[in-house]
């Protein structure tokens, strides 16, 4: 049993892996670096993440006003983050997509979200599993 001609490791002809993410507005899969990331941090703050590396639950939107508008109107952003998104964050996100780059000029300051405004998962009222007693 010899080698079957497969090379192990990263060769010079192999393209670098590009992680794909789905836009909440248009539903298209695009490379992660082309999208704007909004993150709910473990502390509950909602931020625009220009680096794409902050810890927390993330959601992605194309850097275009129509995708952002669709994601906000359809409450897709709130469902993805599982929390209501404050107007301050939506304004900052609108500025990030209006210039077409999807990047925030200055680092966004975290916006704390009250625990009572969490969005329940679809199909449940209290956020708990109805099948479990």
Secondary structure as GFF3:
##gff-version 3
##sequence-region A 1 133
A	DSSP	beta_strand	20	22	.	.	.	ID=ss1
A	DSSP	beta_strand	29	31	.	.	.	ID=ss2
A	DSSP	three_ten_helix	32	34	.	.	.	ID=ss3
A	DSSP	beta_strand	35	40	.	.	.	ID=ss4
A	DSSP	beta_strand	45	49	.	.	.	ID=ss5
A	DSSP	beta_strand	57	62	.	.	.	ID=ss6
A	DSSP	alpha_helix	65	73	.	.	.	ID=ss7
A	DSSP	alpha_helix	76	81	.	.	.	ID=ss8
A	DSSP	alpha_helix	87	98	.	.	.	ID=ss9
A	DSSP	beta_strand	111	112	.	.	.	ID=ss10
A	DSSP	three_ten_helix	115	117	.	.	.	ID=ss11
###
